[in-house]
Amino acid sequence: MRIPPWLRVKLPRDKAFANTRGLLDGLALNTVCQSARCPNTWECFSNSVATFLILGRECSRNCAFCNITPGAPQPLDPDEPRRVAEGAARLGLRHVVVTSVTRDDLPDGGAEHFAETIRQVRGRLPGCAIEVLIPDFRGDAAALATVLAAGPDVLNHNVETAPRLYPAIRPQADYAQSLELLRRVALDRRGIPAKSGLMVGLGETDDEIRQTLRDLAGAGCSMITVGQYMRPSRSHPPVQRYMPPEEFEALAEFGRSLGVARMFCAPLVRSSYHAAELAGMITR
């Protein structure tokens, strides 16, 4: 299928992109922007914005849609949280987004590493907002509690797609488990907003998309993102359809009708794209 015009990205010509990439390389920091081949990388890097990827570069799972390398993860880098904080400070971020690979090999799934990263960023940038996009921690409530106790401003966990497609697209994940994680966040006494997101174009039906939005609203999500799946390479599942912008707008209206005030739905939307604006904050 040919990529429609609304998904074509113009590459910037200024030096800011190279400066951001050089800063990250110099601190030996990984980003999901690069590892997942996000189509918004040029825009975000040119605005001195990046989403940090912690817990290494190899993922213990192998989701069909994802470009992050699956394989045996490397040992944790104990200095990584400090470097994330330093990178955020040098970029001048006021809304820091941190995500990770999945680490099923670790007893806590990397929860304490997330918590330490939050503490380091908070110590280095006390006035900034911190959003974490976490894996499911295999349903471990104690691991989730560790992250929540560190006090992020937003906790994001993506369901990614409709439950019918999980065996093919997310074979090592569990839809009900992800909803339960989000429910626990929404019910936590700290009042940290629960956020989630999904892609379209993997073969789901319109009814399945709407049911997934109902499920997320029912779990207590106050922020939801919906974007277009784009095939990272020929080895990934092909795009089944390209949804036009007006259909994304209709999904946003539907989500708001369910009581989810902060819906961000558009072809190029990703979970961390314009995260500050969705959270009602200012990035810079």
Protein Blocks (a to p, Z undefined) as FASTA:
>chain_A
ZZdfklpccddfbfklmmmmmmmmmnopacfklmnopaklmmmmmnopacddehijbdfb
dcfkbcbdcdddddddfklmmmmmmmmmmnopabdcddddddfkbmnlommmmmmmmmmm
mmmmmmbccdddddeknopaklmmmmmmnopabdcddehiafklmmmmmmmbcfklmmmm
mmmmmmpmnlpacdddddehihpafklmmmmmmmmmmnopabdcddddddfbfkbccdfb
dcdfklmmmmmmmmmmnopabacddfklcfkgoklmmnopafZZ
